[in-house]
Amino acid sequence: MDELEFDLLNRTGRSILHELHNVEIKRLVDFIKSNLYNRHNKEIIERDRWTIWIGIKVGD
């Protein structure tokens, strides 16, 4: 099992994948593997990106 598959199956981090049932997440991972790995014969490199939002209240 590679790193991306592990993260997806374990719903690592802040993820909307928590909404899926185990069978659904497994189906998604299988779909990603069969469509991306098999088509491109490349390893998928996962990169976590972060966005920081800052709010400033400006006068009333």
C-alpha atoms as one frame of an Amber mdcrd trajectory, in Angstrom:
protein
   0.000   0.000   0.000   1.507   3.346  -0.976   1.346   6.602   0.972  -1.566
   8.126  -0.956  -3.678   4.983  -0.655  -2.916   4.791   3.068  -3.922   8.446
   3.602  -7.150   8.059   1.630  -8.213   4.839   3.348  -7.479   6.307   6.768
  -9.053   9.664   5.931  -5.917  11.396   7.159  -6.124  15.060   8.055  -9.027
  17.402   7.502 -10.907  15.647   4.784 -14.395  15.405   3.337 -13.684  11.676
   2.996 -15.033  11.260   6.535 -18.487  11.464   4.944 -17.922   8.216   3.020
 -18.576   4.728   4.365 -15.693   2.218   4.308 -17.033   0.477   1.198 -17.335
   3.823  -0.613 -13.813   4.921   0.272 -12.385   1.579  -0.850 -14.258   1.910
  -4.155 -12.862   5.432  -4.592  -9.285   4.290  -3.919  -9.676   1.400  -6.370
 -11.029   3.817  -8.997  -8.134   6.239  -8.505  -5.590   3.435  -8.696  -7.071
   1.837 -11.796  -7.582   5.105 -13.670  -4.456   7.013 -12.748  -1.810   4.381
 -12.085  -2.714   2.207 -15.044  -3.039   5.062 -17.520   0.123   6.924 -16.670
   2.357   4.232 -15.168   3.619   6.814 -12.719   3.619   7.038  -8.977   1.245
   9.669  -7.633   3.123  12.078  -5.431   0.918  13.501  -2.739   1.513  17.081
  -1.723  -0.327  18.669   1.136  -1.109  22.320   0.599  -2.261  24.707   3.263
  -4.314  27.862   3.048  -4.392  30.341   5.879  -7.308  32.769   6.054  -7.050
  35.973   8.065 -10.052  38.147   8.812  -9.888  41.777   9.828 -12.976  43.628
  10.973 -13.103  47.089   9.442 -15.181  49.739  11.217 -18.966  49.635  11.585
